[in-house]
């Protein structure tokens, strides 16, 4: 006789929250996984997020040693902050450049109904963006005059740039071959690491480039990229396009490295060693549930309404509000929870 994929279990006592703040709804269906394990799917868990259970979730996330996760609460709002340990990106005169320092990223809001899986995803994104911020500050380009600058960093004077965009347009300067490309890369470094061209190959209307980061410092933020061959496609060999492509390739490699090294409960959820086909089958089993118990259906519907409706913001005032209303009004029969008046 076949084993049912799921069943509804009436609890003999009220369900209790786990240490992550999640409680099964009354009469929530359970599912049977391929290995025989029984579980209540995440979508049937009610979340009541507190600082304590947010801390419990973050405590189970493992990161490379240069990154820390902090949970906080301000005016009733929960948030995550990433701490980055390393050395000063902009050392002051008279201060040793290799002295350790900790800096912090922005606050990432955690809503009261945020499930554990989304907290882990938020942690991944928060660390990715912290690393991206560092990479943008440490991607140095030496100009023709010899001056060094970090053109991709996030501290440019954007209002000033927007008012003088005519001086920032690409000159579309084309590099005339591998030697010119090597010369350009010799003027680029990442946290003191030099970039060398390993290979270039033309494919139809584009080019495949392989680069290697060499000569790094032991205190570099991006030693994980050292010695790795980074391969990417350039649509053309225009100088500005190549610089954008090199930066984007290094950023993608940085993100991939983190995806392999972040773990929750010892599990590398974002690793490419996992099978997308197996994950699809796993997801299908957790979602392919048709509950018929009225008590559960009513409670689940109410929970879904409370979670989704609470996300809808209010229309803003002034020019921003006009822009919002103009876009919303352009859709006939728009579904979902509309912004509040």
Secondary structure, 3 states (H helix, E strand, C coil): CCCCCEEECCCCCCCCCCCCCEEECCCCEEEECCCCCEECCHHHEEECCCHHHHHHHHHCEECCCCEEEEEEEECCEEEEEEEEEEECCCCCCCCCCCCEEEEECCCEEECCCCCHHHHHHHHHHHHHHHHHHHHHHHEEEECCCCCEECCCCCCCCHHHHHHCHHHCCCCCCECCCHHHHHHHHCCEEECCEEEEEEEEEEECCEEEEEEEEECCCCCCCCHHHECCEEEEEECCCEHHHHHHHHHHHHHHHHHHHHHHHCEECCECCCCCCCCHHHHHHHHHHHHCCCCCCHHHHHHHHHHHHHHHHHCCCECCCHHHHHHHHHHHHCCCCCCCCCCEC
